[in-house]
């Protein structure tokens, strides 16, 4: 579908620039603009996010912005949580998934808006010390929500790293992209294992646009102040939540 390419480009720009938030818009856009039902949209979203996060994460890794010890614990815990969340996604109605999504979106947006006013000069600080227990718990929670809502998880990973684990924002973005790629891939595999189907045309079109947008977005993010990045992240997820509220659950229930 032609509309999938520009939609993917826009999502990729946000994902690459702020490490998440753009991908969280994929499910509402696929449901309300493309016309997919919610369960199909969650699977398509995961495929698109996986491709874009792999591309943008590779760029961030090349710039030494990824905190690998945290990835090594966070990602496996999140993968386990994603499998559990996917089983929950298949057990409830599409409308219930969307309605549960709204408060999570607003909470993530509020967290990042508050973050925007802190640590403005902490652009290239080192990775924080590894806290294994906190990292494993955060990973499991984020993974469960990722699988349930069919999103890449960056809209949660970035606030968790930046607020809960005191990452400098740029390192939170770089680390988030690698985690999102790994967790999204696992959640996608779980969805397909549960007999979910993909619309090849929509998926390929949106994924291609999203990868291109993510690569551009990583360059854009380099030029923006941390405060602007945090505000942009918060606005993106807030818009997604507002749209879901105004649409009243929408199609595909």
Secondary structure, DSSP 8 states (H G I E B T S, - for coil): -HHHHHHHHHHHHHHHHHSSSSTTHHHHHIIIII---HHHHHHHHHHHHHHHHHHHHHHHHHTT---HHHHHHHHHHHHHHHHHHHHHHHHS-HHHHHHHHHHHHHHHHHHHHHHTTS-TT-SS-------HHHHHHHHHHHHHHHHHHTS-SHHHHHHIIIIIS---HHHHHHHHHHHHHHHHHHHHHHHHHTT----HHHHHHHHHHHHHHHHHHHHHHHTS-HHHHHHHHHHHHHHHHHHHHHHTT-S--
